[in-house]
Amino acid sequence: MDERVVKSWNVNFFQTARGDRPVEDFIKDQDEATYAKILTAISLLRNGGPFLKPPYIKKLQNKLYELRISGVVAIRIFYTIQNNEYYLLHAFKKKTQKIPTKELKIAIDRIREVI
């Protein structure tokens, strides 16, 4: 029997000063199939933590990563890691190869609020 302990990492939703949780709201607005895929990806992050590798995640820049959900609709969830906890900062439907600057800026602004 394997004696290793399975660790689970905390995954938190970014919360605005007003108490809104934009990523959680985004997820709830998706169709059933997309919703299920997103929850599966978040579960992978919770269970895999720093051991989760591409194609599920990608490091974008210092302290900023993306959780990649593919399918008919491609979803990206930007996140950061602070004190060994994951913070889901921003989510959007990916429609082009390049990450829109507007989406990146939102995530970077939110990192400053978490740190």
N, C-alpha and C positions, 0 to 999 in steps of 0.2 A: 504494500500500500504506500502511496506517495505521502510523505510526511510534510511536504511544503504547505505553508498556510496561504490560502487564497486571499489576497488583499483587494479591497474595493476602494477606489478613489472617490472623493466627494466631487460631485459635479453640481455647480450652482448656476442659477440664472442671474444674469446681471439685473440689478434693480435700480431704476432711476430715483432721483431725490423725491419724486412725487409718488413713488411706490409702484410704478409700472414695471412690467417685466416683458420687454419687447420680443425677446426670443421665444418665450413661452406663448405669447399671444400669436406670433407668427406660426408656430407649430400647430396650435389649435385651429388655425384658419385653413389648414391643408386638407386635401381630400383624404379619404381613409387609407388608401395604399401609400401615399406619400407620408402621412402621419406615422404609419407603422414603420416605414423605412427609417424615418428620423429617430424614432424611439429606439430602434435596433442599433443605429449608429451611436447614439448617446450611451446605450448600454455597453457597447464595445469600448467606448472611452472610459466608462466607469470601471469596467473590469480589466481593461488592458493598460490604462494609464500611460505611463511613459514607455511601455513596451509596444504600444500600438504603432504600427508603421504604415507607410503608403501601401495601397491606394486609399486607405481610410483617412489618413491625416497628411498634412503638408505644412512644414514650417514656412511662413511667409517672410518674417523678419524677427528681430529680437523681441521675444515675449509675445509674438502673435502667430497663431496657428489657425489652420482651417480644418474642420471636420467635413469630409466630402461624402455626400450622399448622391449616388447616381441613379439613373432610371429615366423614365419618360421625361420627368422634370428633374433637373440637376439642382440640388440644394447645397449651399455652403453655409456653414456656421463658423464664424470666427470665435476663437476663444483664447484665453491667456491662462497662465498657471501662476498662482500666488500662494506661498506657504503650502505647497503640495496639494492645493485644491484647484479645481478647474472652474473657470468662469466663462459661461457662454455669453458672448458680448453682443453679437449681431448675426442675423440670418437673412438670406435672400435667395431668390431663384436666379440661378446662373443661366444667362442667355447668350453670352459671348465667350470666346476663348480667354480674353483678358479680364481680370477683375476690375470692375468699374471703380474709378478713383473715389467716387462718392461713397460707395459701400465700405471701402478701406478706411476712409476718413472717419466714418461713424465708429468703427471698431477701435481705431487708434484713440479717438476722443474718450471712449468708454474705458479703455485701459487705464487712462490717467485717473479716472474716478475709482477704480478698483485698487490701484497701488497706493 
